[in-house]
């Protein structure tokens, strides 16, 4: 599976962005997908994840109620809708995939996209 993250950009605090993670590979619908983010000098941080079917989702406490993860297996794409953005959401956002079930540990994901930069100005 190859992943391509996109949709990052510069937005003011309180604004919204939608990230996309497009995947190649016929088995994408059997993979759980997670979003992580990283600020230079800090460890990669878990953001959200969605199961292979989309029936289960999970969020980090820091984004719960503001971010929504969804997927369209017909388009081989996972989305991260981000609302009420804060300056502390500024980071490079990565999507990652692993077979079937959601986990929050980055090391347990097998495939990674290249990252997309989100910058939230105050």
N, C-alpha and C positions, 0 to 999 in steps of 0.2 A: 504494500500500500504506500502510495506517495501522497503527501499532504501539502497543500498550498494555502497558507493563511493570507488574508487580505482584509482591507476595510479600515485599517488604522489611519490616524491623522491627528490634527490639532483641533481641539474643541475647548470651549470655555467651561468652567465649572458650572454644573447644573445641566449641561447639555447631554446629548445622546450620540452613540455610535453603534453600528452593527458590524461585527466582525464575521467573516465567513471562513470556513475551512473546507476547501474543495479537495476531494480525494479521487485518486484513480485506483482502479482495481475492482474486479467483480465481487469481491467478498466484503466490500466496505460495510454492507448492511449487517454483517455479523460482528462488527467491531464496536466496542464502547469508545467514546471520544471524550477527552478531557481538554480543558483550557488551563494553561498555566501562565504566569507572568513573572518577569524578572527585571529588576532594577540593577544597573551596574554596581558591582561590589556587594550585592546581596544574593542570598540563595533564591532559587526558583520557587515560586509560591503557587500553590494550588488555588484555582479560581472556581471551576465548576466542571461537572461531567455529566454525560448522558449515556444511558445503556444502549445496546445495539438496536433495540426496538423503539427506543424513545419513551418507553413507559416509566422509566425511572430516571430521576435527575437528582443532582446533589450540588450544594453550593457551599463555598467558604462563608463563614459568618460575616466576613468583611464586605461581601457583595450581596448577601441574601436580601431579597426585597428590591434590589436595584438592577440586577442582571438576570437575564433569562436565557437558558440554553435550549436549543431545539434542533431538530434535524429533519432533512428531507432525503430519505434513502433513494427516492427516484432520481434525485439530482446529485446524489453522492456528496451532499453538503451538510455541514453542521454550522449553526449560527450561534453567535453570542450577542444578544441585544443588551446594550449597556445604557442605563438611564441614570439621571441624577449623578453624573460623574463628578468625582472629586479630584483635587490635585494629587492625592496619594494613590490614585488609580493609574498614574503615569508609569508606564513600563513597556517593555517589549512583550507582546502576547504571543504565546505559542499554542498550537493545537497538537494533540498527540492521540494515538490510537492503540488499542490493545484488544485482544479477542474478548467479546461478550460483556464481562461485568465491569462495573464502575469500581475504580480504586482511586485513592487520593494521593498515592505516592508516585512521584514522577518516575522513579527508577523502574517501576513496573509497567511502563508504557514502552511499546516496541518500536513505534514509528513516530517521527516528529516532523512538523513543518518548519519553515525557515524563520517564522516570527514576523509580526507586524507591530510597528511602533504606535503607541497611543500616548498622546501628550495632552494633559488637561491643565489649562492655564487658570490661575486664580483671578 
